[in-house]
């Protein structure tokens, strides 16, 4: 068991900053690079038997029996619809539940931003058409400014 303050822990946390080409490979063919596709070949019997949540830190895992959500994460759980009332949220929830709530809120926020963008575009089209009816185009405004600047320049001898 690796203690939290041990040098092994520090090395394992710093290992993720080492370029992959410099890392020591264990039983991996150097010609094949499947970083995202590799599945663990063997699970220890202890991991298979225990139903404990895992928090991933770099390449090591810390085992915690639950996750105590912060106040904001409790709000996220409510807004995402995982719980009806704040009293329904247990003291500890799984980290996967919190992640799922955040993902749901990201999607909802994206939908709101898409709707606001479309609404803004429609508003700008309507305002542009109204400006054309009043003969307020950028070309006419620029020509008026330049004419005014010429008058001011000719008035200052």
C-alpha positions in Angstrom: 0.0 0.0 0.0 1.4 3.4 -1.0 1.0 6.1 1.6 -0.3 9.6 0.7 3.0 11.4 1.6 5.4 8.8 0.3 7.9 9.5 -2.5 6.2 6.8 -4.6 3.0 8.8 -4.6 4.9 11.9 -5.8 6.6 9.9 -8.6 3.2 8.5 -9.7 1.7 12.0 -9.8 4.6 13.4 -11.7 4.7 10.5 -14.1 1.9 12.0 -16.2 4.1 15.0 -17.1 6.7 12.8 -18.7 6.4 12.5 -22.5 5.1 9.1 -23.5 8.2 8.3 -25.5 10.4 8.6 -22.4 8.2 6.4 -20.1 9.3 2.9 -19.4 7.1 0.4 -21.2 5.9 -2.7 -19.4 5.2 -5.6 -21.8 4.1 -3.3 -24.6 5.3 -3.6 -28.1 7.1 -0.3 -29.0 5.8 -0.5 -32.6 2.1 -0.5 -31.5 0.6 2.6 -29.9 -2.9 2.1 -28.7 -3.1 4.4 -25.7 -6.9 4.9 -25.8 -7.8 1.4 -26.8 -5.9 -0.7 -24.3 -8.1 -2.6 -21.9 -6.8 -4.0 -18.6 -6.1 -7.7 -19.2 -6.4 -8.8 -15.7 -8.4 -7.4 -12.8 -7.3 -8.3 -9.4 -9.8 -10.4 -7.4 -9.9 -7.6 -4.8 -11.1 -5.0 -7.3 -13.7 -7.3 -8.8 -15.2 -8.1 -5.4 -15.3 -4.6 -3.9 -17.9 -2.3 -5.1 -16.1 0.9 -4.0 -16.0 4.0 -6.1 -12.7 5.0 -7.6 -11.3 8.5 -8.2 -8.7 8.6 -10.9 -5.6 10.7 -10.3 -3.2 10.5 -13.2 -2.4 6.8 -13.7 -3.1 5.8 -10.1 -6.4 5.3 -8.4 -7.6 6.3 -4.9 -10.4 4.3 -3.4 -13.1 6.3 -1.6 -16.4 4.8 -0.4 -18.4 7.8 -1.6 -18.1 11.4 -2.7 -19.4 14.3 -0.7 -20.8 16.9 -3.2 -20.2 20.6 -2.7 -23.1 23.1 -2.6 -22.7 23.8 -6.3 -22.7 20.1 -7.1 -25.8 19.7 -5.1 -27.5 22.4 -7.1 -26.3 20.6 -10.3 -27.9 17.4 -9.1 -31.2 19.3 -8.6 -31.1 21.2 -11.9 -30.2 18.0 -13.8 -33.2 16.3 -12.3 -31.4 13.6 -10.4 -33.2 14.6 -7.2 -36.5 16.4 -6.6 -35.7 18.3 -3.5 -32.4 19.3 -1.7 -33.4 17.1 1.2 -33.5 14.1 -1.1 -29.7 14.3 -1.8 -27.8 11.9 0.4 -24.7 12.9 2.3 -22.4 10.9 -0.1 -23.2 10.1 -3.8 -21.1 8.4 -6.4 -18.8 10.5 -8.5 -20.4 9.1 -11.6 -23.8 10.6 -10.5 -22.1 14.0 -10.2 -20.4 13.7 -13.5 -23.6 12.6 -15.2 -25.4 15.7 -13.7 -22.6 18.0 -15.0 -22.8 16.4 -18.4 -26.6 16.9 -18.5 -26.2 20.5 -17.5 -23.5 21.1 -20.2 -25.9 19.8 -22.8 -28.8 21.9 -21.5 -26.5 25.0 -21.4 -25.4 24.3 -25.0 -29.1 24.1 -26.1 -29.7 27.5 -24.4 -26.7 29.0 -26.1 -27.8 27.7 -29.5 -31.3 29.2 -28.9 -29.9 32.5 -27.8 -27.6 32.6 -30.9 -30.5 32.0 -33.2 -32.6 34.6 -31.4 -29.8 37.1 -31.7 -29.4 36.4 -35.4 -33.1 36.9 -36.0 -33.0 40.1 -34.0 -30.1 41.4 -36.1 -31.8 40.6 -39.4 -35.0 42.4 -38.3 -33.0 45.5 -37.1 -31.1 45.5 -40.3 -34.2 45.4 -42.4 -35.7 48.3 -40.4 -32.4 50.3 -40.9 -32.6 49.7 -44.7 -36.2 51.1 -44.7 -34.9 54.2 -42.9 -32.0 54.4 -45.5 -29.4 53.9 -42.7 -26.7 51.8 -44.4 -23.1 51.7 -43.4 -22.1 53.3 -46.8 -24.4 56.3 -46.3 -23.2 56.8 -42.7 -19.6 56.7 -43.7 -20.2 59.1 -46.6 -21.9 61.6 -44.2 -19.0 61.4 -41.7 -16.5 62.0 -44.5 -18.5 65.0 -45.8 -18.6 66.4 -42.3 -14.9 65.9 -41.8 -14.2 67.7 -45.1 -16.4 70.7 -44.0 -14.5 70.8 -40.7 -11.1 70.7 -42.5 -12.1 73.4 -45.0 -13.5 75.6 -42.2 -10.1 75.5 -40.3 -7.7 77.6 -42.5 
